[in-house]
Amino acid sequence: MPSSLIVADTEERAALRDAVATLVGRYGHSYFMAKAKAHEEPTELWKELGAAGFLGVHLSEAYGGGGGTMSDLAVVVEEASSQGVPLLMMVISPAICGSIIDAHGSHELKERWLPGIADGSLKMAFAITEPDAGSNSHEITTTAHPDGDGWRIRGQKYWTSGIDEADAVLVVTRRPEPGPGGRHPLSLFVVPTDAEGLTWQTIPAALQQPEHQFTVFLDDVRVGPEALIGDEGNGLRQVFAGLNPERITAACISNGIARYALDKATGYACDRQVWGVPIGSHQGVAHPLAEAYIGTQLSRLMTYRAAELFDAGADAAEASNIAKFAAADSSLRTLDQAIQSHGGNGLSLEYGLANLWFVARMLKTAPVSREMVLNFVAQRSLGLPASY
């Protein structure tokens, strides 16, 4: 599916789009799936993406980034996914962790981590979800206990992606004692993955992707003052610096999967003939694909609008949540229709569609569930009474 339709790229952004598609296209979906099945990092591709400046395109030039925008990173993530290579680590390491450190980290933290995140030589995981906290970050129990000039972190995280391939993990913690309002102020720390007391255990999952999921245990993990991001107790504000980039780039993965699926489906519908005509000439095949295309383009519009608002320093929360919601739903419908358009072949791994279903399905639930997006819109956009 042509990427330039609907979304108006500048000349520079169009060149970026083409360059990413060309680079990732040399690897393609078969490479992605081979790495996923072997539980191997896509090391060669990741290094090339970093060397080309794509992973850190949005990060500060002073720390090895490209000095670009979230809209630029959105292009990178979408184009990679449109080649059948939806890399979740792009959302986690550069989009979430890189953005938070760039916005709130000390000079020392930026010097230590941003150049490596940008050039692909370092990766960072993100640990916020807990077994009993779910979407309510105020209920996390992982605690940072003061210890001299540093802290000792104790707790457990859940569904932490890719920590086994990361050099560090950005951990969201709380204070041991509640503040005046009864809530425990949050703090963020960068913890090296070789830190004593940090361990993890694989969560068996249906997802077929290189990044695996883990339960993470922090057993009295000692960190010094250099590990703290921003001000102690001000972590909620810092977390939000990564949540909109997370939603925007997650939407880009969904939109890229949809474009990939549509490209496969339309190609097949033009080539496959039954009773002497291409199956795409029948409205029963053509109309559902046309509707999927419309949904994909609408989702892309909302996603780039969210990125533009973020880049302008405006409140991008509503647009980012809506974009993630729309893209996840549209992507899954599109992928399902692409599989259906292939008939029985849609379930054959040879055609490269069915093995993306759980990745597309996961994005309806994470990084924020569709129910929580609806809660946000009901309360923040419509002014309805809070449900919780």
N, C-alpha and C positions, 0 to 999 in steps of 0.2 A: 504494500500500500504506500503510495507516495507520501513522504513525511512532510512535505512543504505545504500541502493543502490545509486550509483553515488557519493553521498557526503561521503567523507572519514572522519569518526569521530575518534578522539583519544579514548582510553579506558575510560578516564574520561568523555569525552563529550558524549560517547555512554551511559554511566551510567546516566548522567544528562538527556539525552533524554528519557530514559526508566522511570526514576523517575518522570519526569514531566507528561509524558503520563499516567502513573499509577495514579498519584494524580488527574489530571484533568478528567481522564476517569471515576473515581468514581462519578463524578458529571454529566458530559456528556451534550449532546445537549439539552435534555429535561429540565434539570436544567437551562441552559442558556436561553432557550426560555420562561420558566416560569418567570424568573426574568425580561426578556425584556417586556413581556406582562403586568406584574404587576408594571412596572416602579420601580423596587427595585434593589438596589445594590447587586451584588453577594458576600455579605459580608463573608460568611463562606469560600468560595473558595479563596477569596482574602487574608484572614487571613492565610489560610493554605499555600498558595503560598509564602507569606512573611515569615512565620515561618520556612519554609523549605529552605529559602535563595534564592529562585528563582527570586523574583522581583528585588533584588539588587545584583544579581550575578556579574554584571559588574562594580559596584561602589567600591570606595576605601574602603579597610578594616578598615582604620583608622576612618571611619565614618559609620561603621556598614554594609558595603557592603561585597561582597564575594571576591573582589580583582581579579575578572575574566575579561573577555573581552566582546566586542560587539558580537563576534561570539557565546559566551555562551548565551547571552541574546537572540540572534537570534534563538537558539535552543529552548529556553523556549517559546518564542512567537509562533514559528511554531508548536511545539508539542501541545500546548494548543489549537490552532486553528484546528489542525488535529483531535482533539476529538470533533469537532463541537462547540467549545467555543472560538470564535474570540473576545477577549477582547480588545477593542480599548483603554481602559485606560492604558493597558500595554505599548502602544506606547507613550502615552501622559505623564504619571507620571514618570516612571523610565527611559524610553528611551530618551525623549526630555528634560524634566525638570531636571531629575536626572543627565543626562550627562552634561547639561549646568552648573548647579551649581557645579558639581564635577570638571569641567574644569576651571571655571572662578569665582566661588563664594568665598566670604571671609571665613575665618575660622569659624566665627560666623554663617554665613548662612549655611555652611556645617554641623556644629554641630546641628543647629536648625532643618534642614529639611531632610538631607540624611538618618539618621538612621530610621526615620519614613517611608520615601519612601521605604527603603530597606525591612523593616519588615512588611510593609503593614498597619501600624497603621495611616499613613498619606497619603493623595493623593494631587497632585497638577495638576491643569488645565493649559492650555497654550492658551493665547489670542494674536493672531497676525492679523488674517483676519479682514477686515473692509468692510462695504457695498460698498464703492466707491474705494477701493484700490485693491481688488482682489489679484492677484499674485504679484503685484508690491509693495514690502515692503517699497520702497522709498516714496510712496504716502500716507502712513498712516497719519491720522490727530490727533490721540490720542496723547495728548501733556503733557509733564511733566514740569510744571512751577516751577522754584525755589521758595522756601518758607522757609526762615531761613536756618537751616541746613538740610532741607529736600525738598520735592517737593509736589505739588498738581497735581494730574492726572485728566485730563478732556478728555472725548471722548467716543467712542462707538466701540465695537467689535462685530463680527458676526460669526456664526457657531463655537462658542466656546463649545467644547464637555465636558460634565461631570462636569461642575462647581458646579452643585447642590450637588455633592457628594465629592467635594474637600475641603481641609482645607485652600488652598491658590491658587492663580492663578498667573502665570508668565506672566506679561504684557509687550508687546513691545510698546515703546513710542518714540516720537521724541522731539527734542528741539523746543521751540517757534520760534527761529530765525534760518534762514538757515546759513550753513557754507560758506566758501570762494567759494566752487564749486556750490553753489545754492541749495544744498540738505540739509535737516535737519538731523543732526546726531541722531542716534538712541540710546536708553538706555533701559535696562531691569530691571524690578522691581518685587519683590515677594510681592504680596498684599494678606493679609489674607482675606478670603471670608466673614468674619464678619465685615470688615472695613466699617466705616460710608461712605455713598455715593455710595457704590458698590451694584448694583442690576442687575437682569437678568430676561429675559422673554423667555419662551419656543418657539422654532421654530417647528411647526408641520411638521413631516417628515415621509416618507414611511419606513425608516429604522426600522428594528426590532432588537433592541439590548438594553442592560441595560443602556448604556450611551446615554443620550439625548442631543440635540443641543440647543444652546441659543444665543440670542442677549444680550450682556452685556453692561451696562451703568456705566460709571465712572464719577460721578458728584462731582468734587472737592475732590477726595479721597486723604487724607493726608498720606504720607509715610515718614519715617525718613531715615537717611543715611544708616541704617542697611539693608534696603530693596533693595539697589542698587546692581546689579550683576556686578562685575568687575569695569571698569572705565566708568564714565558718558560720553556719546557721542561715545562710542566704541561698541555699541550694535550690529552692523551688524556682526562683527567678532564673537560675542558671540552667536548670532542666528545661525550662520553657524555651531557652535559646536553641535547644536541639529538637524540640518536639515538632515545630513547624517544618524545619528541613526534613525530619523523619517522615512526616505525612506527605510532603510534596514528592520526595524521591520514591516513597512506597507507591504513590499514585503513578509515578513514571514507570516503575516496573510493571504495574498492571497495564498501563497503556501500551508499553512495549510488547508485552505478551499478546495483547489484543491485535496489534498490528502484525506481529509475526503469524498469529493464527489466521488472520484475514488473508494475508499474502499466500499462505499455504492453501487455504480453502478456495480462493478465487482462481489460483493456478490450477488446482485439481478440477474445479467446476468448468474451466475452459477446455481442459485436455480430455477429461473422462467423457466418453460418448456412450449413450444408450439409445437404441433404436435409431441410430444414424445421426444423432444431434448431440452437442455438448449438454451435459446435465445443467449447466448454468443458464441455458436458455429457458428452462422451466421456472416459472415464478415461485413454485414451492421450494426451490433451492435459492433463487436469486433474491427474493424479497427478504427472507430472514438474514441473509448476508448484508443486504443493503441497510437493514435496520441496525445490524451490529456495527456497521461502519458509522452510521449516524451517532450511535451511542459512544463509540470510541472517540469521534471527533469532538463531541460535546465534553467528554471527560478531559480530553487534552486541553481544550480551551480553558476549563476551570483550573486545571493544574498549572498552566503557565500564568494564568491570572494570579493565582496564589503566590507563585514565585516572584512575579513582578511586584506585588504588594510587599513581600518580604524584603526584596531588594531596595524598595523605596523607604524602608523603615516604618511602614504603616502596620496596623494590626492585621496580621495575615491568618489569625487563628480560624475564623469562620471559613474563609476560602480554602485553607489547607485541609480542614476537616471535611468539607463538602467534596473537595477534589478527591481525597482518599476514598470516601464513601462511594462516590459515583464511579471512579475508576475501577475499584475492586468489583463492584457489581457488574459493570459493563464488561470487564475483562472476562469474568467467569462465563457470562452469557455468550460472549463472542467465541471463546474457546470451545464451549459446549456445542455451539452451532457449527463451528469448523469441523469438529469431530463428527457431528451428524452428517455434514455434507460429504464426508468421505465414506459414509456407509460403514461396512465392517472394517475397511482399511483404517478408519479413524482410531480404532483400538490397537492397531499394529504399531509397535514401537518404531518400525521402519519409517513411518510418516512423521514422527517427531511432534506429535500433539498430545497424546494421552499421558505421557510422562510429565507434562507440565500442569496437569489438572490440580494436584494437591498444592503446588506452589501458588497457583491462582486462587485456590480456595482458601489457603492460609491467609491471604491478604484481605479477606473479608473479616477476619478475626484479629489480626495483628497488622501493624503495631498498635492500632486502637480498634476496638470492635465497632461494628456498625451500630450497635445499641448505644454505645457511649457517644458516638457522633450524633445520633438522634437526640440523646439527652442534651448534648451541648446546644444543638440547633433549637430545640424546644425551649430551653431556658434562656440562652444568650441571644438568640436571633428573634424568637417570637415572644419572649418575656413571659412564658408560662411558668406556673409554680414549679419549684424544684421537686423532683421525685425521690431524692435521697439527700 
